[in-house]
């Protein structure tokens, strides 16, 4: 922890503001690369061809990184505050005791709701198809349900059966994280496949794809 505190103090010190800003921009650009892969994977799941140029897909990936990251950060924050936050909030803004009783259920509903909204935003904006936002809800619910279930089962496996620390030492945490990310991607693809199949059923076996406007190659001045 002494090493971690030293690195953090060096990064957030007042004379390193430019370094911190560049680091944030670099992290955002690297994250957008991952979301570019998500866009490609969802297009494959929907069985559509993406003819959008790089200067359109990359800003979209940056937007998805910011949007999804913000929604997941809100969901994580709601989970972190815990049940005691309901008592503190009720005392501050003079809410009834019913709110304190219901808060443990409310904060779970908020966390799951924001997580579903984050996944639904990916399903709506990322693939190159025309669809309604509400139409992506079933796949988002399935993806989040699979993700929560797989995360719980992986947690049980890592705690009681896997011995990554003994086998890999300090690399065990990184390996466990990569396995969890793999199953997270799998859950997202399961939800995308459900949305794709429902879209095919609703549109007689064919998904309506977005089309880029034709580029102007010649200008007829005579007309």
N, C-alpha and C positions, 0 to 999 in steps of 0.2 A: 504493500500500500504506500510505502514511502516513495517508491519509484513512480507509482501512478500519480501521487499528489505532485511530485516534482514536474512531471510531464504536463499535467493539467495547468499548474501555475505558470509554466513557461508559455503554454498556448494562449491562455486567457489574460496574460499580463497586458497592461495598457500599451506597451511599445510593440506588441505583436498583433495589432489589429489587422494589418494588411495580410499577415500570414494566416490568421484565423479566417478572414474573408475568402482568401484563395483556397484554403482547405475546405470550406463549406461548398464553394463552387465546384471544386474537384470531386467532392463526395457526391454532390447532386448529379454531376455529369456521369460519374461511374454508375450511380443508381439508375440513371436513365438508360444506360446500356442494358441493364437487366430487364427493364420494362420494355425495351425494344425486342428482346427475346420473347417476352410475354405476348407482345402484339403478334409476332410471327407464329407463336404456338397457338394462340386463339384463332388466328386465320386458318391454320391447319385443322383445328377442331371444328370450325364452321364450314370447312371445305370450300373456301373462297380464295381467290387470287388477289393479292394486294398490289395494286399498280400505283400506289401513292409514292411520290418521290421522297428522297431522304430529308429534304428540308421541310417536309410536312410530318413525317413519322417521328423524327427526332424531337421536335418541339412537343409533339403529342406525348412522347415518352417522358419528357421532363415534366409536363403537366400532370401526367398520371403518377409520377413519383411524388410530386408535391401534394396532390389531392389525396392519394391513398395513404401517404405517410402521415398527413394531418389527421385523417379520420382514424387511423390506427393508433396514433398518439393520443387522441381524445379517448378512445376505448381503453387504452392502457392506463391513462390517468384516472379514469373512473374506477378501474379495478384496483389501482394502488391506494386510493383514498379509503376504501373499505367501508364497513358498516358504521364505524364511529363517526364518519363524516356527516351522516344524517342527523345525529344529535347536535353536532356543532352548528350545522346549517340551520336547524330548527330553532336553536337558541339565538342565532344571529338575526334571523329575519322573522322570528315569532311565528313559526308554523305549529300546527297542532301535533299532538302525540301520535296521531294516525300516520303522519308522514314518517316519523321515526320508526314505527313498526313496519311500514312498507318499504323503507329505504333499502334494506338488504336485497329485496326483490327488484326494486327499481334500478339499482346500480348494476345488477346482472343484466337486466333488460337493456339498459343503455349501452353497456359494453358490447353485448351481442348485436344490438341494433346498428351501432356504428361500424362494427366489423362486417356485417352483412352489406351495409351501404358502401363500404370500401371495395368489397369484392364485386358488388353490382356495378359500381362505377367502372371497374376494369372491363366487365363483360359488355357494358354499353358503349364505351368510347374506343376500346382497343381494336376489336375486329372490324373489318371493312365491310360491314353489312348494315342495312337499314332495319331498325327494330325500335320498338317502344321501350322506354326505361322500365316500365312495370313488367314487361315480358321477360326481363332478365332476373326477376326475383326468385323463381323456383330454383334455378341453377345456383344462385348465390346462397340460398338457404341450405341446399344440399352440400355445397362446397364447405360452408362454415361448419355444418354438422359433422361432415367427414373429417375436417381439419381438427375440430375439438376432440373427436373420438380417437383419431390416430395420435394426436399429441398426448392424450391421457395414456393410451396403451404404450406409446414409446417411453413415457415417463416411468411406467411400471417396469418395462423391460430394462431400462437403464439403471434403475435403482436396485432391482432384485436379481437380475440375470446377467447383465453385461458387466464386465470388469475392464472397462476401457483404461482406467487409471493404471491398473497393474500391467496391462499389455502395451499401451502406447504412452503412458506417462502424461505429460502436460498436453500432448496432442489429442488426448481423449475427448476433451471438451469440444475441440474443433471438429473432430469426426462425428460426435453426437449432433452438433449443430448442422453439419452437412446432411446427415441422415434426415433430420427433422425438416430441413429445407426441401429435400427431395420429396418427402411425403406431402409437404405443403403444396408443392407444384402439382403433385398427383391429384390432390383434392380439388384444386382449381380447375384442372382439365376435366375431371369428372363432372363438375357443375357446368362447364362450357359445353360438354357433349350433350348434357341434358337439354340445355337451352337450344342447341343446334337441332336436335331431334324434334323438339317441340315446335321450332320455327318451320322445319320441313313439313310437319304434319299440318300446321296452320296455313301453309302456302302451297299445298298440293305437291310436296316433294322438292320444291326449289326455294332456296333462300335468295331474297332480293339483295343484290350486291350494290354497294355505292360505286358510282362511276365518276372519274375525274373529267372535268370539262375539256373538250378538245383544244389542243394548242393551235394558235393561229400561225399558219405557215406562210400564207400569201395574203396580200391585201389588194382587192380589186377596186382601183380608183375610178374606173370607168362607170361603175354602177353608183 
